[in-house]
Amino acid sequence: MSNTKSGFLIKKSVVILLLGWLATMPSIGVAKDKLWSDLTSEQQALLLNVKDQWPELSPELREKLVTQAEKFKYMTPAEQAVLRERFNRWQNLSPERKAQLRARYREYQALPAAEKAKLKQRVEWFNNLPEAQRTAMRERWQSLSPEQREKLRDRFRNMTPEQRAKARERFMRRQQNEE
């Protein structure tokens, strides 16, 4: 066999193997156009809540859901319970509330890394509070008018980290005195 013919056959074999391999790779988009019937019975069971909406979902969202269903198998029962609870909460939100949350998420994604880090610290601080204090803070926030909330946000934005910490301490003392 000549050198050029054997080189051609090797290249052809490599291309065929590569195409075969690519066809089995869901992460590069082949699975994006999955029909409901293409899902495994296990995936269908996990994604049953979105069965009726499946045809209207974007290919990207379908891909994400299939990926999450695969990851779900390897989660601990506690992690699975948290994910189920979050999913059910999301499903019960109104379309308007979902749109609001998506918009806020896009805003968050557009923030610089330093701002994201600050927000994560604040959330961590809040989540480390006792449940009673978190509930009291939520109730107090909900009782404020939109104008009062914006005024409070502006005040906090203009504070130094030390001033914010002192304001939080004063708030916590007031909360404890009211209890």
ZIRA-V692682 format. One record per backbone hydrogen bond with DSSP energy under -0.5 kcal/mol. CO is the residue of the C=O (numbers start at 1). NH is the residue of the N-H. E is the energy in kcal/mol with one decimal. If there is no record, write none. Layout:
CO NH E
CO NH E
This chain:
2 6 -2.4
3 7 -2.2
4 8 -2.0
5 9 -2.2
6 10 -2.2
7 11 -2.4
8 12 -2.7
9 13 -2.5
10 14 -2.6
11 15 -2.5
12 16 -2.4
13 17 -2.7
14 18 -2.8
15 19 -2.7
16 20 -2.4
17 21 -2.5
18 22 -2.8
19 23 -2.1
20 24 -0.8
21 24 -0.9
22 25 -1.3
24 26 -0.9
25 28 -1.0
25 30 -0.8
26 29 -1.4
26 31 -0.7
29 32 -1.0
30 33 -0.5
31 34 -1.6
35 38 -1.3
35 39 -0.6
36 39 -1.4
40 44 -2.7
41 45 -2.2
42 46 -2.0
43 47 -2.2
45 48 -0.8
47 50 -2.1
48 51 -1.5
50 54 -1.3
51 54 -0.6
53 56 -1.3
53 57 -1.2
54 57 -0.8
58 62 -2.6
59 63 -2.3
60 64 -2.2
61 65 -2.7
62 66 -2.5
63 67 -2.4
64 68 -2.6
65 69 -2.4
66 70 -1.9
67 71 -2.2
68 72 -2.2
69 73 -0.9
70 73 -0.6
71 74 -1.5
72 75 -1.5
76 80 -2.5
77 81 -2.2
78 82 -2.1
79 83 -2.3
80 84 -2.6
81 85 -2.4
82 86 -2.5
83 87 -2.5
84 88 -2.7
85 89 -2.3
86 90 -2.4
87 91 -2.6
88 92 -1.5
90 93 -1.4
94 98 -2.4
95 99 -2.1
96 100 -2.3
97 101 -2.6
98 102 -2.5
99 103 -2.3
100 104 -2.4
101 105 -2.3
102 106 -2.3
103 107 -2.2
104 108 -2.4
105 109 -2.7
106 110 -1.4
107 111 -0.5
108 111 -1.5
112 116 -2.1
113 117 -2.4
114 118 -2.0
115 119 -2.4
116 120 -2.5
117 121 -2.1
118 122 -2.2
119 123 -2.5
120 124 -2.5
121 125 -2.7
122 126 -2.5
123 127 -2.9
124 128 -1.5
126 129 -1.5
130 133 -0.6
130 134 -2.2
131 135 -2.7
132 136 -2.3
133 137 -2.6
134 138 -2.5
135 139 -2.6
136 140 -2.5
137 141 -2.5
138 142 -2.8
139 143 -1.5
140 144 -0.6
141 144 -1.2
145 149 -2.6
146 150 -2.2
147 151 -2.3
148 152 -2.4
149 153 -2.6
150 154 -2.7
151 155 -2.3
152 156 -2.4
153 157 -2.7
154 158 -1.7
156 159 -1.2
160 164 -2.4
161 165 -2.3
162 166 -2.2
163 167 -2.4
164 168 -2.5
165 169 -2.3
166 170 -2.6
167 171 -2.4
168 172 -2.7
169 173 -2.5
170 174 -2.5
171 175 -2.6
172 176 -2.4
173 177 -2.3
174 178 -1.9
175 179 -1.1
